[in-house]
């Protein structure tokens, strides 16, 4: 698509822009005005504690510190994994890569449940150690510590680094290293002087995303860290829900948005210059089979680490869902099909599965359409130095940088009168989910669009194709797999979305994450077991989508399309 068609570009972007104005900027502006101008007049005294109290400065420092520590640890542990996926070809590679993506889209309540099932005071590992060594007290005691949620952050973001850096690494031209070797360079010199400088944009892009996700961490810190630790997101939740101090919550939200917008802008510039993909396909064109014992040991050690870090908590979750006081049982799963006395549900809990699937399909459809249009708009500007396109890219990513608590309150306040009287409508749930999933779809599709040679579009235009025909008959077929990746991400993110769902779902239409949270908030072994069972179902549904994606990657006949 040519830059000489600005009208068509803006027509493409009009629908995503209207969606952002109605369901992001308008609710956000409304809650800010309600917080700062409750009676139409500005009262700066209501925010005096933000300036004078050292508490909020410490919260901001802790938020930055834990995000930086999580990013550094994740990069250190994940870069070897990125190397083996980029460099080597081994049995089960696509399946393993698909499974490793599952933790990234799991809701925070599931992650908390999985880590508690494995490493909690009454977790499987402590129970095994106490039984095996005849101990009277649990040897592992990391509940409500920084180490617990830092480990969970690595669990979440490990695959993000592997996908971004590994996909970019696999796409590097191997002739550069071969030429350097012919000139006498050692493998170490090739890495530090050629490979590493080329990888820096991908590493920087991955590091920024990991920092952003950890900077806005909410459920993991709230559940695993306990009341002694608070990020900006957790403090926004406390000020809004526990103290109902909306001015303070809105002020903290604006600080969070400002920091994240700057980070998103930096990420957009890196992605634009280096064409780093958020979710790159497993490239096999330059991968080599394992030949030496050293290679097998290195790859095997990394795979074992991945299994221990990423799959063991999920397996512990499955085991806990079928384990009762008397051994193996299906009681917790069967209980999902009935409404118990004093239940926190007005319907059978299993109905939450159908609700989540229905909402996810609707949110996926909307997010894919909006993401495709927005990505086409951004990709149509071929000028890599364009500041305007980079700013629009960062604006599209803003929903990921905004507190779900703030947006949830904004929806309740603004979507309650015609023509947007949606507060009691089922449509508000997929709309909220699509707002969260839409930026992920853009990140999946945009790199593939930017890699399409302009000569293909120019040839179609010379043959008389209109801009719309070029887009439909040239761009869409080439990026079809990237669209599928975005759809799987949108579906999985909607299935696991918790922050906004906690505010906009109705009691008779709970989603799976909301149901899990309600179960975890109730005492008793049956409620905890049902939380484990529901978490396992959500995990298996999410895993199946990425397993299918991995199978399709294995059959792909166009390697490098999504690199």
C-alpha positions as CSV (number, residue, x, y, z in Angstrom):
1,X,0.0,0.0,0.0
2,X,1.5,3.3,-1.0
3,X,1.9,6.4,1.0
4,X,0.2,8.3,-1.8
5,X,-3.1,6.9,-0.6
6,X,-3.5,8.7,2.8
7,X,-7.3,8.7,2.6
8,X,-7.4,4.9,2.4
9,X,-4.9,4.6,5.3
10,X,-7.1,6.7,7.6
11,X,-10.2,4.9,6.5
12,X,-8.5,1.7,7.7
13,X,-7.6,3.2,11.0
14,X,-10.9,4.9,11.6
15,X,-12.6,1.9,13.2
16,X,-9.7,1.1,15.6
17,X,-9.5,4.8,16.5
18,X,-13.2,5.1,17.2
19,X,-13.0,2.0,19.3
20,X,-10.1,3.4,21.4
21,X,-11.9,6.7,21.8
22,X,-15.1,5.1,23.0
23,X,-13.8,2.3,25.2
24,X,-10.4,3.6,26.3
25,X,-10.0,7.3,26.3
26,X,-13.6,8.3,27.1
27,X,-13.8,6.0,30.3
28,X,-10.3,7.0,31.4
29,X,-11.1,10.7,30.9
30,X,-14.4,10.4,32.7
31,X,-12.9,8.8,35.8
32,X,-10.0,11.3,35.9
33,X,-12.5,14.2,35.8
34,X,-14.7,12.5,38.4
35,X,-11.7,12.1,40.7
36,X,-10.1,15.5,40.3
37,X,-13.3,17.6,39.6
38,X,-16.1,15.9,41.5
39,X,-18.1,19.1,41.8
40,X,-16.8,20.9,38.8
41,X,-13.9,22.6,40.7
42,X,-10.3,21.7,41.1
43,X,-9.2,20.8,44.7
44,X,-5.5,20.2,44.8
45,X,-5.6,19.5,48.5
46,X,-7.1,16.1,47.8
47,X,-3.7,15.0,46.3
48,X,-1.5,16.6,48.9
49,X,-0.5,13.2,50.4
50,X,0.9,12.1,47.0
51,X,3.5,14.9,47.2
52,X,4.2,15.1,50.9
53,X,4.0,11.4,51.9
54,X,7.1,9.3,51.3
55,X,5.0,6.2,51.0
56,X,4.1,6.7,47.3
57,X,7.7,7.5,46.5
58,X,8.7,4.2,48.0
59,X,5.9,2.4,46.1
60,X,7.1,3.9,42.8
61,X,10.7,2.9,43.6
62,X,9.7,-0.7,44.6
63,X,7.7,-1.0,41.4
64,X,10.7,0.0,39.3
65,X,13.1,-2.1,41.3
66,X,11.1,-5.3,41.1
67,X,10.4,-4.8,37.4
68,X,14.1,-4.2,36.7
69,X,15.1,-7.3,38.8
70,X,12.5,-9.4,37.1
71,X,13.7,-8.3,33.7
72,X,17.4,-8.9,34.4
73,X,16.7,-12.4,35.9
74,X,14.4,-13.3,33.0
75,X,16.9,-12.3,30.4
76,X,19.7,-14.1,32.1
77,X,17.7,-17.4,32.3
78,X,15.9,-17.1,28.9
79,X,18.7,-16.1,26.5
80,X,20.3,-19.6,26.5
81,X,16.8,-21.0,25.7
82,X,16.5,-18.5,22.8
83,X,19.8,-19.7,21.5
84,X,18.9,-23.4,21.4
85,X,15.5,-22.7,19.7
86,X,17.2,-20.5,17.1
87,X,20.3,-22.7,16.6
88,X,19.3,-26.4,16.9
89,X,16.7,-28.8,15.6
90,X,15.5,-31.5,18.0
91,X,12.6,-33.8,18.5
92,X,9.4,-32.1,20.0
93,X,10.7,-28.6,19.4
94,X,7.5,-27.1,18.0
95,X,5.4,-28.8,20.7
96,X,7.7,-27.6,23.5
97,X,7.7,-24.1,22.1
98,X,3.9,-24.1,22.0
99,X,3.6,-25.4,25.6
100,X,6.1,-22.8,26.8
101,X,3.8,-20.1,25.5
102,X,0.9,-21.1,27.8
103,X,2.2,-19.5,31.0
104,X,2.3,-16.1,29.3
105,X,-1.5,-16.0,28.7
106,X,-2.6,-17.7,32.0
107,X,-4.5,-15.4,34.4
108,X,-2.7,-14.3,37.5
109,X,-5.1,-16.3,39.8
110,X,-4.1,-19.5,37.9
111,X,-0.4,-18.7,38.3
112,X,-0.8,-18.0,42.0
113,X,-2.7,-21.3,42.4
114,X,-0.1,-23.2,40.4
115,X,2.8,-21.9,42.5
116,X,1.0,-22.4,45.7
117,X,0.1,-25.9,44.7
118,X,3.8,-26.6,44.1
119,X,5.8,-24.4,46.5
120,X,3.3,-23.2,49.1
121,X,3.4,-24.2,52.7
122,X,1.0,-27.0,52.0
123,X,2.3,-27.5,48.4
124,X,3.3,-30.8,46.8
125,X,7.0,-30.2,47.1
126,X,6.8,-29.4,50.9
127,X,4.6,-32.4,51.5
128,X,6.9,-34.7,49.6
129,X,10.0,-33.4,51.5
130,X,8.3,-33.6,54.9
131,X,7.2,-37.2,54.2
132,X,10.5,-38.3,52.7
133,X,12.8,-36.8,55.3
134,X,10.4,-37.1,58.3
135,X,10.3,-33.3,58.8
136,X,7.9,-31.6,61.2
137,X,7.9,-28.2,59.4
138,X,7.9,-27.3,55.7
139,X,11.5,-26.8,54.5
140,X,10.5,-24.3,51.8
141,X,8.9,-21.1,53.2
142,X,8.7,-18.4,50.5
143,X,5.1,-17.5,50.9
144,X,4.6,-13.7,50.8
145,X,8.2,-12.9,49.9
146,X,9.7,-11.0,47.0
147,X,11.4,-14.2,45.8
148,X,8.0,-15.9,45.3
149,X,6.6,-13.3,42.9
150,X,9.9,-12.7,41.1
151,X,9.9,-16.4,40.3
152,X,6.3,-16.0,39.0
153,X,7.4,-13.1,36.8
154,X,10.1,-15.3,35.3
155,X,7.5,-18.0,34.8
156,X,5.3,-15.5,32.9
157,X,7.9,-13.8,30.7
158,X,10.5,-16.5,30.0
159,X,8.8,-17.5,26.8
160,X,8.4,-13.9,25.7
161,X,12.2,-13.5,25.5
162,X,12.6,-17.0,23.9
163,X,10.1,-16.1,21.2
164,X,11.3,-12.6,20.4
165,X,15.0,-13.1,20.7
166,X,15.0,-16.7,19.4
167,X,12.9,-15.9,16.4
168,X,15.1,-12.9,15.5
169,X,18.2,-14.9,16.1
170,X,17.0,-17.7,13.8
171,X,16.5,-15.1,11.0
172,X,20.0,-13.7,11.1
173,X,22.0,-14.3,7.9
174,X,24.4,-17.2,8.6
175,X,26.8,-16.0,5.9
176,X,28.0,-13.2,8.1
177,X,29.4,-15.5,10.7
178,X,30.8,-17.9,8.0
179,X,32.6,-15.0,6.3
180,X,34.1,-13.9,9.7
181,X,35.2,-17.5,10.4
182,X,37.0,-17.6,7.0
183,X,38.9,-14.5,8.0
184,X,40.1,-16.2,11.1
185,X,37.6,-15.0,13.7
186,X,37.0,-17.4,16.7
187,X,33.4,-18.4,17.7
188,X,33.7,-16.0,20.7
189,X,34.8,-13.1,18.4
190,X,32.0,-13.9,16.0
191,X,29.4,-13.8,18.8
192,X,30.6,-10.6,20.5
193,X,31.4,-8.6,17.3
194,X,28.7,-9.8,14.9
195,X,25.9,-11.7,16.5
196,X,25.5,-9.8,19.7
197,X,25.3,-6.3,18.0
198,X,22.7,-7.6,15.6
199,X,20.7,-9.1,18.5
200,X,20.7,-6.0,20.6
201,X,17.4,-4.5,19.1
202,X,15.6,-7.8,19.8
203,X,17.0,-8.1,23.3
204,X,16.1,-4.5,24.0
205,X,12.6,-5.0,22.6
206,X,12.1,-8.1,24.7
207,X,13.5,-6.4,27.8
208,X,11.2,-3.4,27.4
209,X,8.1,-5.7,27.1
210,X,9.1,-7.7,30.2
211,X,9.7,-4.5,32.2
212,X,6.3,-3.1,31.2
213,X,4.5,-6.3,32.1
214,X,6.3,-6.5,35.5
215,X,5.9,-2.8,36.1
216,X,2.1,-3.2,35.8
217,X,2.1,-6.5,37.7
218,X,-1.1,-6.8,39.9
219,X,-2.4,-10.3,40.7
220,X,1.0,-12.0,41.1
221,X,2.2,-9.3,43.6
222,X,-1.2,-9.1,45.4
223,X,-1.6,-12.9,45.9
224,X,1.9,-14.2,46.2
225,X,3.6,-11.1,47.7
226,X,0.9,-10.5,50.4
227,X,0.0,-7.2,52.1
228,X,3.6,-6.2,52.7
229,X,4.4,-5.4,49.1
230,X,2.7,-3.0,46.7
231,X,3.4,-2.0,43.1
232,X,1.6,1.0,41.6
233,X,-1.0,-1.4,40.2
234,X,-1.7,-2.9,43.6
235,X,-1.8,0.5,45.2
236,X,-4.3,1.7,42.6
237,X,-6.5,-1.3,43.5
238,X,-6.2,-0.6,47.2
239,X,-7.0,3.1,46.8
240,X,-10.0,2.3,44.6
241,X,-11.6,-0.7,46.2
242,X,-10.5,-0.7,49.8
243,X,-10.3,3.1,50.5
244,X,-12.4,4.4,47.6
245,X,-9.9,7.2,47.2
246,X,-10.5,7.8,43.5
247,X,-8.4,11.0,43.2
248,X,-5.3,9.1,44.5
249,X,-6.1,6.1,42.3
250,X,-6.5,8.3,39.2
251,X,-3.2,10.2,40.0
252,X,-1.3,6.9,40.4
253,X,-2.9,5.6,37.2
254,X,-1.7,8.7,35.3
255,X,1.8,8.3,36.6
256,X,1.7,4.6,35.5
257,X,0.4,5.5,32.0
258,X,3.0,8.3,31.5
259,X,5.9,5.9,32.3
260,X,4.5,3.1,30.2
261,X,3.8,5.4,27.3
262,X,7.4,6.3,27.2
263,X,8.4,2.7,27.3
264,X,5.9,1.8,24.6
265,X,7.3,4.5,22.4
266,X,10.8,3.2,22.8
267,X,9.6,-0.3,22.0
268,X,7.7,0.9,18.9
269,X,10.9,2.6,17.6
270,X,13.0,-0.5,18.2
271,X,10.4,-2.7,16.5
272,X,10.1,-0.3,13.6
273,X,13.8,-0.2,12.9
274,X,14.6,-3.9,13.5
275,X,11.2,-5.5,12.5
276,X,11.3,-7.6,15.7
277,X,8.3,-9.9,15.9
278,X,6.3,-10.3,19.1
279,X,5.5,-14.0,18.3
280,X,8.0,-15.4,15.8
281,X,7.5,-18.7,14.0
282,X,9.9,-21.5,14.8
283,X,12.5,-21.0,12.0
284,X,14.1,-24.2,10.9
285,X,15.9,-23.1,7.8
286,X,19.2,-22.3,9.6
287,X,18.7,-24.8,12.5
288,X,21.1,-27.7,12.7
289,X,20.7,-31.2,14.3
290,X,22.4,-32.1,17.5
291,X,25.7,-33.7,16.5
292,X,28.1,-33.6,19.5
293,X,27.8,-34.8,23.0
294,X,28.4,-31.2,24.3
295,X,25.5,-29.9,22.2
296,X,23.2,-32.7,23.5
297,X,24.2,-31.9,27.1
298,X,23.7,-28.2,26.6
299,X,20.3,-28.5,25.0
300,X,19.2,-31.2,27.4
301,X,20.1,-29.1,30.4
302,X,18.2,-26.1,29.1
303,X,15.1,-28.2,28.3
304,X,15.2,-29.7,31.8
305,X,15.4,-26.2,33.2
306,X,12.4,-25.1,31.1
307,X,10.4,-28.1,32.3
308,X,11.2,-27.5,35.9
309,X,10.5,-23.7,35.7
310,X,7.5,-23.6,33.4
311,X,5.8,-27.0,33.3
312,X,6.3,-28.3,36.9
313,X,3.9,-25.7,38.4
314,X,1.3,-26.6,35.8
315,X,1.7,-30.3,36.4
316,X,1.4,-29.6,40.2
317,X,-1.8,-27.8,39.5
318,X,-3.2,-30.8,37.6
319,X,-2.1,-33.2,40.3
320,X,-3.7,-31.0,43.1
321,X,-7.0,-30.9,41.2
322,X,-7.4,-34.7,41.4
323,X,-5.9,-35.2,44.8
324,X,-8.0,-35.2,48.0
325,X,-7.6,-36.3,51.6
326,X,-8.1,-40.0,50.6
327,X,-5.9,-39.9,47.4
328,X,-7.0,-39.6,43.8
329,X,-10.5,-38.3,43.3
330,X,-12.7,-36.5,40.7
331,X,-14.8,-34.9,43.4
332,X,-13.7,-31.4,42.7
333,X,-14.5,-31.7,39.0
334,X,-17.9,-33.3,39.7
335,X,-18.7,-30.5,42.1
336,X,-18.4,-28.0,39.3
337,X,-21.6,-29.4,37.8
338,X,-23.7,-28.6,40.9
339,X,-24.6,-25.5,42.9
340,X,-23.8,-26.2,46.6
341,X,-25.5,-24.7,49.6
342,X,-24.0,-21.3,50.4
343,X,-22.4,-21.2,47.0
344,X,-20.9,-18.0,45.7
345,X,-22.5,-18.7,42.3
346,X,-26.1,-18.4,41.2
347,X,-25.5,-20.9,38.5
348,X,-23.5,-24.1,38.2
349,X,-19.7,-23.2,38.2
350,X,-19.2,-25.2,35.0
351,X,-21.3,-22.6,33.2
352,X,-18.3,-20.3,33.6
353,X,-16.5,-22.4,30.9
354,X,-19.2,-21.8,28.4
355,X,-19.3,-18.1,29.3
356,X,-15.6,-17.7,28.8
357,X,-15.5,-19.5,25.5
358,X,-18.4,-17.4,24.2
359,X,-16.9,-14.2,25.4
360,X,-13.5,-15.2,24.0
361,X,-14.8,-16.0,20.5
362,X,-16.6,-12.6,20.4
363,X,-13.5,-10.8,21.7
364,X,-11.2,-12.6,19.3
365,X,-13.3,-11.7,16.3
366,X,-13.4,-8.0,17.3
367,X,-9.7,-7.9,18.3
368,X,-8.5,-9.5,15.0
369,X,-10.5,-7.1,12.9
370,X,-9.3,-4.1,14.8
371,X,-5.7,-5.3,15.0
372,X,-5.6,-6.1,11.3
373,X,-6.8,-2.6,10.4
374,X,-4.5,-0.9,12.8
375,X,-1.5,-3.0,11.7
376,X,-2.2,-2.2,8.1
377,X,-2.3,1.5,8.9
378,X,1.0,1.4,10.7
379,X,2.7,-0.7,8.1
380,X,1.6,1.4,5.2
381,X,4.0,4.2,6.3
382,X,7.3,3.0,4.8
383,X,9.3,5.8,6.4
384,X,11.2,4.2,9.3
385,X,12.0,7.6,10.8
386,X,8.3,8.7,10.9
387,X,7.6,10.0,14.4
388,X,3.8,10.1,13.8
389,X,3.6,6.4,13.1
390,X,5.7,5.5,16.1
391,X,3.4,7.6,18.4
392,X,0.3,6.0,17.0
393,X,2.0,2.6,17.6
394,X,2.6,3.5,21.2
395,X,-1.0,4.8,21.6
396,X,-2.4,1.5,20.4
397,X,-0.4,-0.3,23.1
398,X,-1.7,2.0,25.8
399,X,-4.5,-0.3,27.0
400,X,-1.7,-2.7,28.2
401,X,-0.2,0.2,30.3
402,X,-3.4,1.1,32.0
403,X,-4.7,-0.3,35.3
404,X,-7.6,-2.7,34.7
405,X,-9.1,-1.4,38.0
406,X,-9.2,2.1,36.6
407,X,-10.8,1.0,33.3
408,X,-13.3,-1.2,35.2
409,X,-14.5,1.7,37.2
410,X,-14.5,3.9,34.1
411,X,-16.8,1.4,32.3
412,X,-19.2,1.3,35.2
413,X,-19.3,5.1,35.4
414,X,-19.5,5.9,31.7
415,X,-21.3,3.0,30.0
416,X,-24.6,3.5,31.8
417,X,-26.6,5.8,29.6
418,X,-27.7,5.8,25.9
419,X,-26.2,5.4,23.4
420,X,-23.6,3.5,25.3
421,X,-25.9,1.9,27.9
422,X,-23.8,-1.3,28.2
423,X,-23.3,-1.7,31.9
424,X,-25.9,-4.4,32.2
425,X,-25.2,-5.9,28.8
426,X,-23.2,-9.0,28.0
427,X,-21.5,-7.1,25.3
428,X,-19.4,-5.2,27.8
429,X,-17.3,-8.2,28.6
430,X,-16.0,-9.0,25.1
431,X,-15.5,-5.3,24.5
432,X,-13.3,-5.1,27.6
433,X,-11.4,-8.2,26.6
434,X,-11.0,-7.0,23.0
435,X,-9.4,-3.8,24.3
436,X,-6.8,-5.8,26.1
437,X,-6.2,-8.3,23.3
438,X,-6.2,-5.9,20.4
439,X,-2.6,-4.6,21.0
440,X,-1.3,-8.2,21.0
441,X,-2.9,-8.8,17.6
442,X,-1.2,-5.7,16.3
443,X,2.2,-6.9,17.6
444,X,1.6,-10.3,15.9
445,X,0.6,-9.0,12.5
446,X,2.6,-5.8,12.1
447,X,6.1,-7.3,11.6
448,X,4.8,-9.6,8.8
449,X,3.1,-6.7,7.0
450,X,6.3,-4.7,7.1
451,X,8.3,-7.6,5.6
452,X,6.1,-7.7,2.4
453,X,8.3,-6.4,-0.5
454,X,6.9,-3.1,-1.8
455,X,7.5,-4.4,-5.3
456,X,4.5,-6.9,-4.9
457,X,2.1,-4.1,-4.2
458,X,3.6,-1.9,-6.9
459,X,3.2,-4.7,-9.5
460,X,-0.4,-5.2,-8.5
461,X,-1.1,-1.4,-8.7
462,X,0.5,-1.3,-12.2
463,X,-1.9,-4.0,-13.2
464,X,-4.9,-1.9,-12.2
465,X,-5.6,-3.1,-8.7
466,X,-7.1,-0.6,-6.3
467,X,-5.6,-0.1,-2.8
468,X,-8.3,-2.2,-1.3
469,X,-7.7,-5.0,-3.9
470,X,-3.9,-4.9,-3.2
471,X,-4.7,-5.2,0.5
472,X,-7.2,-8.1,0.1
473,X,-5.4,-10.1,-2.6
474,X,-1.7,-9.4,-1.8
475,X,-1.3,-8.6,1.9
476,X,-4.0,-10.8,3.5
477,X,-2.9,-14.1,1.9
478,X,0.7,-13.5,2.8
479,X,0.0,-12.6,6.5
480,X,-2.7,-15.2,7.0
481,X,-0.6,-17.2,9.4
482,X,0.2,-14.1,11.4
483,X,-3.5,-13.4,11.6
484,X,-4.0,-16.9,13.0
485,X,-1.3,-16.3,15.6
486,X,-3.0,-13.1,16.6
487,X,-6.4,-14.9,16.8
488,X,-5.0,-17.6,19.1
489,X,-3.4,-14.9,21.4
490,X,-6.6,-12.9,21.5
491,X,-8.7,-16.0,22.3
492,X,-6.3,-17.1,25.1
493,X,-6.0,-13.6,26.6
494,X,-9.7,-13.3,26.7
495,X,-10.1,-16.7,28.4
496,X,-7.6,-15.7,31.1
497,X,-8.5,-12.0,31.5
498,X,-9.3,-11.2,35.1
499,X,-8.7,-7.6,36.0
500,X,-11.5,-6.0,33.9
501,X,-13.8,-9.1,34.2
502,X,-13.9,-8.7,38.0
503,X,-15.8,-5.4,37.5
504,X,-17.9,-6.0,34.3
505,X,-19.1,-9.6,34.6
506,X,-22.6,-10.2,36.1
507,X,-23.2,-12.7,38.9
508,X,-25.1,-15.1,36.6
509,X,-22.4,-15.0,33.9
510,X,-19.1,-15.4,35.6
511,X,-15.9,-16.1,33.6
512,X,-13.4,-18.8,34.5
513,X,-10.9,-16.5,36.1
514,X,-13.6,-14.8,38.2
515,X,-14.9,-18.2,39.2
516,X,-11.4,-19.3,40.3
517,X,-10.9,-16.1,42.3
518,X,-14.2,-16.6,44.1
519,X,-13.3,-20.2,45.0
520,X,-9.9,-19.1,46.3
521,X,-11.6,-16.4,48.4
522,X,-13.8,-19.0,50.2
523,X,-12.6,-21.3,53.0
524,X,-12.7,-25.1,52.8
525,X,-11.0,-27.9,51.0
526,X,-13.8,-28.3,48.5
527,X,-13.6,-24.6,47.3
528,X,-9.9,-24.8,47.0
529,X,-10.1,-28.1,45.1
530,X,-12.7,-26.6,42.7
531,X,-10.4,-23.6,42.2
532,X,-7.6,-26.1,41.2
533,X,-10.1,-28.0,38.9
534,X,-11.3,-24.8,37.2
535,X,-7.7,-23.6,36.8
536,X,-6.7,-26.9,35.2
537,X,-9.6,-26.7,32.7
538,X,-8.6,-23.1,31.8
539,X,-5.0,-24.2,31.4
540,X,-5.9,-27.1,29.2
541,X,-8.1,-25.0,27.0
542,X,-5.4,-22.4,26.6
543,X,-2.7,-25.1,26.0
544,X,-4.8,-26.7,23.2
545,X,-4.8,-23.5,21.2
546,X,-1.0,-23.1,21.2
547,X,-0.6,-26.9,20.7
548,X,-2.6,-26.5,17.5
549,X,-0.5,-23.5,16.5
550,X,2.6,-25.5,17.0
551,X,1.2,-28.3,14.8
552,X,0.5,-25.8,12.1
553,X,4.0,-24.4,12.4
554,X,5.4,-27.8,11.9
555,X,3.5,-28.2,8.6
556,X,4.3,-24.7,7.4
557,X,5.8,-24.7,3.9
558,X,6.9,-21.0,4.0
559,X,9.6,-20.8,6.7
560,X,10.4,-17.3,7.8
561,X,6.9,-15.8,7.0
562,X,6.5,-14.8,10.6
563,X,10.1,-14.2,11.6
